[in-house]
């Protein structure tokens, strides 16, 4: 069968050569076009980092092993990239001192990207005594890229927010800071949408780009740019 490959010496048996060409043609017709199967999509890329000597030892080994730190970076990046590709449903009740209503913000992920499908960018890994950081990449498939494209059109709107959480809360504080940034972005969006404070607002929100997380004065601080779509806004008059 090796003689049927391009560049090999012709098979002296014409019948066998014709059979090889027929088989190659049949395989070519059966397979999808290579160009359509491998069209490159957008690459999501962001810098993520993990504590090696966390201030809070709640739920943390100390120091954090490098393999565990790498796992945490990939998990955090997978959650953030999932927020870019799939986004979240949100339910938001603004704080109202007069009515004695506490602020409440809840989100539910609309899809998840597996951490093992992400890549730590070679050569970008930087380690100090206190932290390790690296760029992480993910290449969405065509259906994911199309979904992301819908967030750039109406009725989606842009917004941004800054979230904070005490570093003494450890790994849980990092997640809390991300959620708080989403809350702040949705709150800012609603303030521009409705002149009066709503009783309840529901919709969808997606990260526009990978959010950034830093340490500022004992707090995890997340800055996030998002796209928001309002699905339901209930005024107090409706109750």
C-alpha positions as CSV (number, residue, x, y, z in Angstrom):
1,X,0.0,0.0,0.0
2,X,3.0,2.4,0.5
3,X,3.4,2.6,-3.3
4,X,0.0,4.3,-3.6
5,X,1.4,7.4,-1.7
6,X,2.3,10.5,-3.6
7,X,6.0,10.7,-4.5
8,X,6.5,6.9,-4.3
9,X,7.5,4.7,-7.3
10,X,4.5,3.7,-9.5
11,X,3.1,0.3,-8.8
12,X,3.9,-2.0,-11.7
13,X,0.5,-3.5,-11.6
14,X,-1.9,-1.0,-13.4
15,X,-5.0,-2.5,-11.7
16,X,-3.6,-2.1,-8.3
17,X,-2.6,1.6,-9.1
18,X,-6.1,2.3,-10.3
19,X,-7.6,0.8,-7.1
20,X,-5.3,3.0,-5.0
21,X,-6.3,6.1,-6.9
22,X,-10.0,5.2,-6.5
23,X,-9.6,4.7,-2.7
24,X,-7.8,8.1,-2.4
25,X,-10.6,9.8,-4.3
26,X,-13.3,8.1,-2.1
27,X,-11.5,9.2,1.1
28,X,-11.2,12.8,-0.2
29,X,-14.9,12.9,-1.0
30,X,-15.8,11.5,2.4
31,X,-13.8,13.9,4.5
32,X,-14.9,17.5,5.2
33,X,-12.9,20.2,3.5
34,X,-9.8,21.0,5.6
35,X,-10.3,24.8,5.3
36,X,-13.8,24.7,6.8
37,X,-12.8,22.3,9.6
38,X,-9.8,24.4,10.7
39,X,-10.9,28.0,10.3
40,X,-9.1,29.9,13.1
41,X,-11.3,31.7,15.6
42,X,-10.5,34.4,18.1
43,X,-8.0,33.7,20.8
44,X,-9.0,34.7,24.4
45,X,-5.9,35.7,26.3
46,X,-5.4,37.1,29.8
47,X,-2.9,37.2,32.6
48,X,-3.8,35.3,35.8
49,X,-1.9,34.8,39.0
50,X,-2.0,32.8,42.2
51,X,-0.8,33.4,45.8
52,X,2.1,31.2,46.9
53,X,2.2,32.6,50.4
54,X,-1.4,33.7,51.1
55,X,-2.1,36.0,54.0
56,X,-5.1,33.9,54.9
57,X,-4.5,30.2,55.5
58,X,-8.2,29.4,55.5
59,X,-8.4,26.3,53.2
60,X,-4.9,26.9,51.9
61,X,-1.7,24.9,52.2
62,X,1.2,27.1,53.1
63,X,3.2,27.7,51.1
64,X,1.0,26.8,48.1
65,X,2.8,24.2,45.9
66,X,3.5,25.3,42.3
67,X,1.3,22.6,40.7
68,X,-1.6,23.7,42.9
69,X,-1.0,27.3,42.0
70,X,-1.0,26.4,38.3
71,X,-4.3,24.5,38.8
72,X,-5.9,27.5,40.5
73,X,-4.8,29.8,37.7
74,X,-6.4,27.5,35.1
75,X,-9.6,27.2,37.1
76,X,-9.9,31.0,37.6
77,X,-9.1,31.6,33.9
78,X,-11.7,28.9,32.8
79,X,-14.4,30.7,34.9
80,X,-13.5,34.1,33.5
81,X,-13.4,32.8,29.9
82,X,-16.7,31.1,30.4
83,X,-18.0,34.5,31.5
84,X,-16.8,35.9,28.2
85,X,-18.2,33.1,26.0
86,X,-21.4,32.1,27.8
87,X,-22.0,34.8,30.4
88,X,-24.4,34.7,33.3
89,X,-28.0,35.2,34.3
90,X,-28.4,37.8,37.0
91,X,-31.0,38.8,39.5
92,X,-30.5,42.1,41.3
93,X,-32.4,43.8,44.1
94,X,-30.9,47.2,44.9
95,X,-30.4,48.4,48.4
96,X,-33.2,50.6,49.7
97,X,-32.7,52.1,53.1
98,X,-36.2,53.7,53.3
99,X,-38.0,50.4,52.6
100,X,-35.6,48.4,54.7
101,X,-34.5,46.3,51.7
102,X,-31.0,44.8,51.6
103,X,-29.1,44.6,48.4
104,X,-29.0,41.2,46.8
105,X,-27.2,40.1,43.7
106,X,-27.2,36.6,42.3
107,X,-25.6,35.1,39.2
108,X,-25.9,31.7,37.5
109,X,-23.4,30.6,34.9
110,X,-24.9,29.8,31.4
111,X,-22.0,27.5,30.4
112,X,-18.6,26.3,31.5
113,X,-15.2,25.8,29.8
114,X,-13.1,23.0,31.2
115,X,-9.8,24.1,32.7
116,X,-7.9,21.4,30.8
117,X,-8.9,23.0,27.5
118,X,-6.9,26.1,28.4
119,X,-3.2,26.7,27.8
120,X,-0.6,28.3,30.0
121,X,1.5,30.3,27.5
122,X,5.0,29.1,27.3
123,X,7.7,31.5,28.4
124,X,5.2,33.9,30.1
125,X,5.3,32.2,33.6
126,X,6.8,34.5,36.2
127,X,7.4,33.4,39.8
128,X,8.3,35.4,42.9
129,X,8.4,34.4,46.5
130,X,4.8,35.5,47.0
131,X,3.0,34.7,43.7
132,X,3.2,33.0,40.3
133,X,1.6,34.4,37.2
134,X,1.2,33.5,33.6
135,X,-0.8,34.3,30.5
136,X,-3.5,31.8,29.7
137,X,-5.1,31.2,26.3
138,X,-8.3,29.7,25.0
139,X,-9.4,29.3,21.4
140,X,-13.3,29.3,21.1
141,X,-14.8,27.2,18.4
142,X,-16.9,28.8,15.7
143,X,-20.3,28.4,17.5
144,X,-18.7,30.1,20.6
145,X,-17.3,32.9,18.5
146,X,-20.7,33.5,17.0
147,X,-22.3,33.6,20.4
148,X,-19.7,36.1,21.6
149,X,-20.5,38.3,18.5
150,X,-24.2,38.6,19.6
151,X,-23.1,40.5,22.7
152,X,-21.8,43.3,20.5
153,X,-25.3,44.0,19.1
154,X,-28.5,45.4,20.4
155,X,-30.0,45.0,23.0
156,X,-26.7,44.4,24.7
157,X,-25.0,47.5,26.3
158,X,-21.6,48.1,27.7
159,X,-20.8,48.8,31.3
160,X,-18.0,48.4,33.8
161,X,-17.5,47.9,37.5
162,X,-15.0,47.5,40.3
163,X,-15.3,44.8,42.9
164,X,-13.5,44.2,46.2
165,X,-13.1,41.6,48.8
166,X,-10.8,41.3,51.9
167,X,-7.7,39.2,51.2
168,X,-8.3,37.5,54.6
169,X,-11.1,35.6,52.9
170,X,-8.5,33.7,50.9
171,X,-9.4,31.9,47.7
172,X,-13.1,32.6,48.4
173,X,-12.3,36.3,48.5
174,X,-11.0,36.2,45.0
175,X,-14.3,34.7,43.7
176,X,-16.2,37.2,45.8
177,X,-14.3,40.2,44.2
178,X,-15.2,38.9,40.7
179,X,-18.9,38.7,41.6
180,X,-18.8,42.1,43.2
181,X,-17.4,43.6,40.0
182,X,-20.3,42.1,38.1
183,X,-22.7,43.5,40.6
184,X,-21.2,47.0,40.3
185,X,-21.3,46.8,36.5
186,X,-25.0,45.7,36.5
187,X,-25.8,48.4,39.0
188,X,-24.2,51.1,36.9
189,X,-26.0,49.8,33.8
190,X,-29.4,49.9,35.6
191,X,-28.8,53.5,36.8
192,X,-28.4,54.6,33.2
193,X,-31.5,52.5,32.2
194,X,-34.1,53.5,34.8
195,X,-34.6,56.9,36.5
196,X,-36.1,55.2,39.5
197,X,-34.6,52.4,41.6
198,X,-36.3,49.1,40.6
199,X,-37.6,46.6,43.0
200,X,-36.1,43.7,41.0
201,X,-34.1,43.5,37.8
202,X,-33.2,40.4,35.8
203,X,-31.1,39.9,32.7
204,X,-27.8,38.6,31.3
205,X,-24.2,39.8,31.7
206,X,-21.0,38.7,30.0
207,X,-17.4,39.8,30.4
208,X,-16.2,41.9,27.5
209,X,-12.6,40.9,28.1
210,X,-10.8,39.0,30.8
211,X,-11.2,40.9,34.1
212,X,-8.1,42.0,36.0
213,X,-7.4,41.2,39.6
214,X,-4.9,43.0,41.8
215,X,-4.1,43.6,45.5
216,X,-4.8,47.1,46.9
217,X,-4.6,48.0,50.6
218,X,-5.5,44.5,51.8
219,X,-8.2,43.9,49.3
220,X,-8.6,41.8,46.2
221,X,-9.7,44.4,43.6
222,X,-11.3,43.3,40.2
223,X,-11.8,45.7,37.3
224,X,-14.3,44.4,34.8
225,X,-15.8,45.6,31.5
226,X,-19.0,43.8,30.6
227,X,-21.9,43.6,28.2
228,X,-25.4,43.6,29.8
229,X,-28.9,42.8,28.5
230,X,-32.0,43.6,30.5
231,X,-34.8,41.0,30.5
232,X,-37.1,42.3,33.2
233,X,-37.2,45.4,35.4
234,X,-40.0,45.5,38.1
235,X,-40.7,48.9,39.7
236,X,-42.1,49.1,43.2
237,X,-45.5,50.1,41.8
238,X,-45.9,46.6,40.5
239,X,-46.2,45.2,44.1
